[in-house]
């Protein structure tokens, strides 16, 4: 996937969901859940303070929801 990203086009979103779920579980087991600052790019895009901090696992959970919603939309087509 890293070497040949164009080859990933044929992979279903289910694969991404499984990988993200594995990453989340690995972070939980390792106790990795740092707080991450929103930063300037996110702050400008969503009109929030760049100093707001969010836990990594929350960000990954939001990404998971996005993938699941994307999968549901692609199945409706």
C-alpha positions as CSV (number, residue, x, y, z in Angstrom):
1,X,0.0,0.0,0.0
2,X,2.8,2.4,0.8
3,X,4.9,1.4,-2.2
4,X,2.1,1.2,-4.8
5,X,-0.8,3.4,-3.6
6,X,-2.5,3.2,-7.0
7,X,-3.0,-0.5,-6.5
8,X,-5.1,0.2,-3.4
9,X,-7.9,1.5,-5.5
10,X,-9.3,-1.9,-5.9
11,X,-9.3,-2.7,-2.2
12,X,-12.7,-2.4,-0.5
13,X,-13.2,0.1,2.4
14,X,-13.8,-2.9,4.6
15,X,-10.0,-3.4,4.5
16,X,-9.3,0.2,5.7
17,X,-11.8,-0.3,8.5
18,X,-10.1,-3.5,9.6
19,X,-6.7,-1.8,9.5
20,X,-7.8,1.2,11.5
21,X,-9.5,-1.1,14.1
22,X,-6.2,-3.0,14.4
23,X,-4.3,0.3,14.9
24,X,-6.8,1.4,17.6
25,X,-6.5,-1.9,19.5
26,X,-2.7,-1.8,19.3
27,X,-2.7,1.7,20.7
28,X,-5.0,0.6,23.5
29,X,-2.9,-2.4,24.4
30,X,0.3,-0.3,24.3
31,X,-1.4,2.5,26.4
32,X,-0.8,5.1,23.6
33,X,-3.4,7.8,23.7
34,X,-1.6,11.2,23.7
35,X,-3.5,14.5,23.5
36,X,-3.0,16.1,20.1
37,X,-3.3,19.8,19.4
38,X,-5.8,20.7,16.7
39,X,-3.2,22.9,14.9
40,X,-3.6,25.7,12.5
41,X,-4.9,23.8,9.5
42,X,-7.8,22.2,11.4
43,X,-8.5,25.3,13.4
44,X,-8.9,27.4,10.3
45,X,-11.0,24.8,8.5
46,X,-13.4,24.1,11.4
47,X,-13.2,27.5,13.2
48,X,-11.9,26.3,16.5
49,X,-8.9,27.2,18.6
50,X,-5.6,25.7,17.5
51,X,-4.8,25.1,21.1
52,X,-7.6,22.6,21.7
53,X,-6.3,19.1,22.4
54,X,-8.0,15.9,21.5
55,X,-7.0,12.3,22.4
56,X,-5.5,10.2,19.7
57,X,-8.1,7.4,20.2
58,X,-10.9,9.9,19.7
59,X,-9.4,11.0,16.4
60,X,-9.1,7.4,15.3
61,X,-12.7,6.7,16.3
62,X,-13.9,9.7,14.2
63,X,-11.9,8.3,11.3
64,X,-13.5,4.9,11.8
65,X,-17.0,6.5,11.7
66,X,-16.0,8.4,8.5
67,X,-15.0,5.1,6.9
68,X,-18.1,3.3,8.0
69,X,-20.3,6.2,6.7
70,X,-18.3,6.2,3.4
71,X,-18.8,2.4,3.1
72,X,-22.6,2.8,3.7
73,X,-22.7,5.5,1.0
74,X,-20.8,3.5,-1.5
75,X,-23.1,0.5,-1.0
76,X,-26.2,2.6,-1.7
77,X,-24.9,3.5,-5.1
